[in-house]
Amino acid sequence: MRLKLVVGLCIVMLLAALSGGCVQAPAEDGKLKVSLIPVLDTIPVLVAQQNGYFAEQGITVEGVPVKSAQEQVALVQAGQVDGMLTDLVTVGLFNKQAPQVKAVYTARIPFPGAPMFRVLAAPNSNIKSAADLKGVPIGISQNTVIEYVTGYLLEAAGLKPDEIKVAEVSAIPVRFEQLMNGNLKAATLPDPLAQGAIAGGAVLIADDIRQPERSQSVLAFRVEVLKARPNTVRKFLVAWEKAVAEINAHPEKYQSLLIEQGRVPKSIENSYKMPPFPGRGVPSETDIANVVKWMRAKGLLERDVPYAEMVDASFLPK
């Protein structure tokens, strides 16, 4: 009888030990807050909401409108939003000390006929080529993807780094106005504002359609969110992909959304068309190495941030 009691106690202790080693992860609540900066890159989120694609996945996505990239960064840092559409320079800045956010999907890249950034000369400036920009201050926002792309495009066009001069004009609408009124002889602008500038007489010097990896925007989430709600993030990306397929197949259906969210200038509202969105993918190791190298040279990073701290491809839909 005593032997049976001892054996029984051993079995109970063994089962308790085994169950203790198989602690279940907390159930996900299926909710995400995503900041919505007013650029056309975020249109798939709005289409997914409008068409019920998030509901189909059983998740709830709250879009949090923000007015600027600075406001978006502040919300992410404060943990008030879970994810954002951003660029690789911003991801690098977040992760300068330790991983805080990771890119999980490439949201947008330039396509032929649909660049993301253009270097432009002012109307009536007599600047016609990259060579004419030698020593000419170019309006940009410093320490951003705009500066990163500008330098690369002009170096690819034949200018040496010390021949490229920049002028800080951080607000994009102000940069546009100063270019068009001649206060700036050159500037780098994102589309569709850049196309609006060309319609108003600005001269195209260079665009990024031949270097799409430099300009890509990405969907990035806080590391804590990726750990706590991995399945919710994966479902978000499934809905994103469905929205992208819908937009690419029927871009004309979302023209009004493009004009509103993309801030399309009135002068080109009837001519500017929805750009295509890319399929499934994440930035490559070369993409990350290039941006980290540039940020190190600029003094924005003090270490070589590893690829695994910048990008996580495991959330891509299967």
N, C-alpha and C positions, 0 to 999 in steps of 0.2 A: 504493500500500500504506500509506504514511504517512497519507494523507488518510482512508483507511478506519479506521485506528487512532484517529485524532483524533475522527472521527464516533462511533466505538464508545464511546470514553471519555466523550464528551458525553452520549450516551444513558444510559450507566450513572449518570453524575452527576445527570442529570435525574430518572431513576427513583428514585434515592436521596433526592433532595430532595422529590419528591412523596410517597414513602412516609413520610418524616419528618414531613410535615404532616398525616398521617392516623393519628396514634397512637391506638390503640384504648384505650377506658376499661377499667380492670381489671374482671374478671368479679365480679359480686356473689355473696356466699356464701349469700344467701337466708335469713339468720338475723336475728332481732330479739329484743331483751330489752325487755319492757314492764312497768312497775311496775303492781301491782294493789292499789290502795287499797281498803279494805273499804267500798265504797259500791255501790249497785245500778247506777250508771251503767256499771260495768265488766263487767256480766253478759254483754254480747255477746262479749267476749273469751273468757270461760269456755265459752260455748255453741259458739263457733267451734272451740275446742280439743276439746271433748267430742264434737262431731259431725264432726270431721275436715275442716273447711273450710279451715284453713291448709294441711293436707297436700295437699288438692285443688289448691291454688295453687302447690304445690312449695316452700313456705317453712316454716321452723321458727320458732315463736314461743315464747319462754320467758317465762312470767308470773312476775314477782318480787314476792311479797307484801310490802307495807309496812304499818306500823301507823298512820301519820299522814302528813299533807301535808308536814310538816317533814322527815320521813325521805325522802319521795319527792323533794323538792327537792334534798336533799343527794346522793342517788344520781344524779340527772340532772346536777348540777353536777360531780360526780366522773367522769362519763362511764361509770358502771357500769350504767346502763340507757339505752336508745335513745329511748324514748317514754313518755308518761304520759297519763292522763286528768286534766285540770285545769280551771281557769277563766281568764277573760281578765285578771283582776287579776294572777294569778301569771305569765301570759305577759308582761304588761307589766313586772313586776319583773325577770324574767330578762333583758329586752331594754332595761333602763334606759340602759345605756351603748352596747351594740352588739347586733345580733341573735344570740341564742344558741339560741332555740327558735322554732318557728312552728306555729300551729294549722293543721291540714290538714283537719279534719272537725268539724262540730258533733255531739257525742255525744248530748246530751240537752237538751231544753227542757221547760218546764212545758206541760201540756195541761189543758183543762177537767176538773176532778175529780182531777187529778194534779199539784198544784203541786210545786215543788222546795223552796221556802222559805216559812215562815209566821211572821208576827209574832203572838205569843201573849201573853195576860194570864194571870197566875196564877189558879188556882182561888180563889174567895172574895175576889178583890181589888177588886171593884166597878168594875173597868175594863171598859167595854163597847164603846168606839169609839176611833178614833185621836185624837180630841179629848181624851179622858181621859188620853192619854199625854203631854200637854204638860208638859215638865219632869220626867217620870218616867224614871229610869235604865233603859235596856233592855239586857239582857245580850246581848253580841255578842263576836266576836273582831275586834279592831281591825285596820285596814289590810288587810282581806280582802274577798272577794266578799260575805260576810255583812253587813259594814258598808255596802258599796256598795248592796246590794239593800234593806237596812233603810231607809236614808235616802231612796232613791227611792220606795219604797212609801208611806212616811209623808208625804213631800212631796206625792205624788199624792193622798193622802187629805186634804190640807188643812193640814198642819203646816208652819210655816216652819222653815228650817234651824236657827235659833237656839233653837227650841222642842224640838228633838230632842236628848235626852241619852242617853248610852250608858255602860255599865259593862263593863269588860273581864273576860270569863270565857271564856278561849280553849278550854278542854276542853269539847267538846259534851256528853258525859255529865254533867259537873258542872253545866253550864248548865241542862240538863234537870232535874236533881235540885233545884237552887236555885229554879227556877221552880215546881216542883210542891210544894215545902215552904214557899213564900212568902218565901224570902229575897230572891228577885227578884220584883218586881211584873210584869215583862214580859221577854220574851226572843225572839230570832229563832232558830228551829231548822229544820234540814232535815227533809224527809220521808225515811223513815217515822216518825222519832222525834217529829216534830211531830204527826202523827196519833195517835200513842200518847199524847201529852200531852193532846190534845183528849178522847180516850177517858177520861182520868183527871180531867177537869174543867176543863182550861185553856180559855180563851176565844179564839176566832179574831178577830184584829183586822184583819189584811190578809194576802193571799197574792199570789203572782206570776203567776197564770194570765193576767192581762191584759197583762203586760209580759214575755213569754217571753224577749225578747232580752237582758234584764238578767241573767238567772240561768243562761244556757246553760253547759254544760260542753263541753269540746273535747278532741279528741285532738291532742296536740302532740308533735313530734319534734325532737331536736337538729338544728341546721342542718347539722352535719357528716354526720349520718346521711342527711339528705335529699339531700345532694350525692353521697355515696358509694354509697347503696343506694336510689335513687329507685324502681326497679321493684319492689323488695321491699316498700317502703312502699305502693305502689299495690296490690300483691297483698294486703297486709294489709287494706286498706280494702275490697277486693272481698269478702274473707271476712267482714269486719265487717258489710257490707251484707247478706250472705246470712244471717248470724246474726240481725240485726235483723228481717229479713222472717220468719224462723222464729219468733222470740219474739212478734212482733206477731200472727202468725197463730194461734199455739198457746200463749198465756201460761200456761195452767194446767199445761202440761208442766214448767214451770220454777219452780213455786211453792216447792219446797224450796230451790232455788238462791237464789231471791229472799229467803227468810227468813234463810238463812245469810249470803250476801254483803251483803244490804241491811241486816243487823242490825235486823230487824223486831222490835219489842217483843212479848213473849209475849202481852200483853193484846189485840193486834190480829192475831195470826198467822192467825186464821181469816177475817178480814175484809179485810185489806190485799191488794190485787191488784197485779199487775205493771203499772206504767205503760207507756204506749206510748213507743216510741223514734222519733225523727224520721227522715225520709228524708235523701237526699243534700244536703249543703250546708255552707257555712262562714259564719262571722260576717260581717256586712256592714260597709261602711266607716263607716256611722253607728254601729253597735255599738262599733267600735273607737274612734271619735272620742269617744263618750260616756264610755267607761271611761278613756281617756287624759286627758280633761278633768278627771274626778273625781280621778284619781291626781295630776295636776298641782296641783290645789287642795289636796290632802292633803299635798303635799310629798314624795310617793313617787316622782315623776319630775321631772327637771329639763329635759326636752325633750319636744317633741311627737313621740312615736314614730310613724313613718309606718306606714300600713296594710300596705305590702309587707314590713315587718320583723316584723309580727305574724301575718300570715295568708298562706297559699299555697294557692290553689284548684287548682293544676295537678296535684295528686295525686288528685283525685276520680276515681272510676271513670268511664269514658266510656260 
